[in-house]
Amino acid sequence: MDHSATSTFLNGSSYFIELTYLIASILFILGLKAMSHPDTARKGMFLAEAGMLMAVIGTLMNKEIVSYEWIIGGLVLGSIVGALMAIWVPMTAMPERTALSHAFGAAAAALVGIAEYSIQSSMGLIAELPRFKVGALGFEIMLGALTTTGSLIAAGKLKGIVKGTPIQFKGQNAVNMLVFLGMVSCFIYILLNPAAQPVFYTMVGLAVLFGVMLVIPIGSADMPVVMSLLNSYAGLAAAATGFVLGNNVLIIAGTLDGFSGLILSILMCKAMNRSITNVLFGGFGAVVAEAQAGAGGTMREISPEDAAVQLAYAKKVVFVPGYGLATAQAQHAVRELANKLEERGVEVKYGIHPVAGRMPGHMNVLLAEANVPYEELYEMDQINPEMSTTDVCVVIGANDVVNPDARDNPKSAIAGMPIIEVDRAHSVIVLKRGQGRGFSGLENPLFFKNVTTMLYGDAKASLTNLAQAVQNI
Ligand code: NAP
């Protein structure tokens, strides 16, 4: 190839790369849009995956790639780890798995940044790097490093390896502030003197420490919000990496990730009636002891046969699923019971709380898997006004999201968190294994109310027994 032919080829390939990046970005946006509705969420995932494939193809065409061996090795290794995680990690462990993924993604961003810095330093070019690029590099490394350790602590808390209740000590806020200010000061110093390597590595160390300090004082009940925030940080770190590497698709995808994570955090806070600052600095869980005042009395047990009679002769039944539905994998069993009731002319609805289960959309995903018609799913705000006209409400392994203390007891740790007001139904049947508490560790006065009866046992077994008993009526 002569010189002009080579440069035409390179121009052509760079157009091709930009085109794949453009298509990838469009696919990411369409994917996100589709993911915002349960009906189209699966399609959204495929669109986003196709976008990622386009971005990978485009990047692999880059003329600056000197050797493909490491890339292929990484692709193979990553695919194997991803496939094993998909096979082995149960649905109920999805939050900690997601937290681990954030940690890996953020570590990748931080390592790319550190590698870029050390390459530029070793070539003696770091001092000549434009300020903007140094800033993006510092930003990427700071956010990447703190997100890595923060996400690891979040995963540990969700898995129970790290203490789930807030870890607090005297003067914590002052220490955190010092670490934060130290980190930002190092960042500003590096911006002015990029070649100061000791300061650079001190900044990395402080960011690693800050990630830990940020998450340990937060209770595990608030981990979903924390993870969503960390996801947002990881996205912004990726966007900064895009600026450092001059990669448009990273800038776009990182920004989309950053802001969708932020929006999700805000929506989740709204669903729990908390502010983000309260989640981050409120020490949720520290007031648990005070919150027990409202609960007490005896719980009344009901047999599957008696419960089945109530259900079979009801006009309207509302199922309210929670985390127990997921652990019991009872989504098909509830559908089967619902079918039996509908055959008898009972109107069946499902009340879905936005933070039921352990991840946003958890219940929607499970019920979609069992082909529960989407029209039968009602969001909290839609189902609450219907509660007073509901004959029987069946609570399936839900606890915190139906805890009336959130509404009635201002001292409760979950005071103000919107709940599905199942206690307004004519009759409530709670399916759970025993006296276990919810995620927040709080007792639930619902279980002691006159309208409530308890059907003990694994949710799947209880629902199957109920379906059988309804069939026998
Ligand atoms: P929950 O408060 O955790 O209560 C789940 C209940 O299910 C427990 O009381 C447990 O009682 C019962 N259970 C467990 N396994 C069962 C089984 N196999 N069969 C029957 N029952 C079973 O659940 P929730 O009401 O869904 O509330 C979700 C909580 O998680 C909220 O506090 C929320 O803030 C938090 N959270 C939400 C997310 C999210 O994004 N959705 C993420 C993380 C945390 P027994 O032990 O007696 O059976």
Residues whose N, C-alpha, C, O or C-beta is under 5 A from the ligand:
A	BS01	NAP	S220 A221 P224 G322 Y323 G324 T327 A328 P354 V355 A356 G357 R358 M359 P360 G397 A398 N399 D400 V401 L431 K432 R433 G434 Q435 G436 R437 G438 F439 S440 G457 D458 A459
